Amino acid sequence: MKKILLLSDTHSFIDNQILKFIKLADEVWHAGDIGNIKVTDNIKQLKPLRAVYGNIDNKEIRSEFPLDNRFTVENIDVWITHIGGYPHRYNSRIKEEISNNPPKIFISGHSHILKVMHDKKLNLIHLNPGAAGKHGFHQIRTMLRFEINNSNIENMEVIELEKRV
């Protein structure tokens, strides 16, 4: 079993609230718009990290993290990208690949809107953790936490942090 903390759109911001939840996870997944490499450096000091770069990320971040990160955890195929869309509205860049070879979990960020959606056609779960940072139009900073246990996704929780100031 693995406890996963999923976040996105930190936009150079990390605080003790985020760090508290990182310490409780086995792995942290970041769906892009990191903003400053110090954010991921802080995470990596505490837990293993899987991440992708987003549209605001600089050359340093893009040289460390890929545009797409596809991997397997506990027999579950996971695909993380920053701008991926969501069921029935996937980004044109990934539309063919996701249709021909769908993962079990498809994760994207970018919208700053938390979404957990089942794509019945492709038999996958789409996750967007919203935005954990303070930059953007979102009102509440959010993340997702869940467990992966023997090919099952369990105990999904929405984490609401304080209002964005």
N, C-alpha and C positions, 0 to 999 in steps of 0.2 A: 504494500500500500504506500502511496505517495501523497503527501499533502501539498497542494499547489496554491500559490498566490499568483493571481493574474492581474497585472496592471498595465496601464497605457497612458500616453500623453501626460508625462510628468513635466515636460517643458522646463527642464533644469531644476525642478523642485523636488526635494525629498525632506521629510521631517520625521520627528519621533513617532507620530501616529503611524506612518507607513512602516518605519523600521520595526515597530512593535509587532506588526503582522508578519513582516519578513522573518523575524526570529521564530515564529510559530510554524513556518512552512518548511517542507523538505526541499522544495525547488521554487524559484521565482521565474515567472515568464513575463516579459515586457513586450508589448505589441507596438512599439515605436513611438516616435516623437519624444525621445529621451531628453534632448536639449543640451545636456552637458555631460561629458564622459564621467564626471564626478558622481553622478547619480548611479550609474551602473558599477562604478568602482566601489561605492558604498555598499551596494547590494552584494557584490561578489565577495566582499570581506566577510559577509555573514552566511550566505547560502549559494548553492549553485544557481547559475542564471542562464536562461535561454532567452534571446532577444532578437529583434529585427530593428532596422533603422526606419525612421519615418520621413515624411517630406520636409520637416524643418531641421533634420539632423545634418551636421557638418561632415566634412571629409574624415575627420578623426573617428567619429562614430561609425560612418559608413565603411571604414576600413576594418573595423572590429566586428561589426554585425552585418548579416546578410539582409537583402530585401525580403526574402522568403526563408523561413526556417521550418523544414519538415523533418519530423523525427518520430520515433516510437517510444512510448512509455507504458510499461505494464501491458503490452500487446495492444495498445491503442495508437492509431495513426493520428498524428497531430500536425496541423499546418498553421503557422503564424505568419501573417503579413500585415502591414500597416493599413494600406488602402485596399480592402478586399470586397467591400459591399456586404450584402447579407442575402438570405434566401430570396430567390426570384429577382434579385437586383445585384448580382455579383458584378464586380468590376470587369470590364472587357479584357483586361490583361490576364486574368486568371480563369475566366469563364469556361474556356475549352478544357483546361486541365482539371478543374474541379468537377466538371461534368463527366469526363472520361475516367478520372481516378480520384473519387472523393475520399477525403480523410474521414475519420470518425468525429474528430473535433476540428472545426475551422474557426480560427481566431483572427479578428482584425480590430484595429483601433480607429483613429482618425476622426470619427464623428463626435466624440465626447458624449455619446449617448449610450448608456448601458443597455445591452440587449442580450437576452438568452432566448434563442429561437431554434426550434426543430425544423429541419428541412426534410420533409417526408419523402420528397421525390428522390433526393440523394442519400437519404438515411444518415444524416449527420446532424450534429448539434453545432450551432453557430454561437460564439461568445464574443461579446465586445464589453470590456470592463468599464467603459466610460472613461473618465479622466481623473487621474490621481493628483495632477498638478493644479496650479492656481491660474493658469493662463487659458482663456477661452470663454465661451458663452455659458458653459454649464454652471448650475447653481450649487450643486452638491458634488464634492469630490468622492469618487467611487472606485472600488476594486471588486474582484470576485475571488472567492476562495472555495476550493472543492478538493475531493479526494479521488484518486484513481486507484481502484482495487480490483485486481483480476479482471481486467477488461471492462469494468463498470465505472461509471462516473457517479459519485455519491456525495451526499451532504453539501450540495451547492449552496453557497451563502453570498448575499450581496453585502458588501461592507460599505457603509456610508460614513465618510469622514466629515469634518466640519464643513460648513458652507465656504465656498470660494470667496476670498476677500480680495 
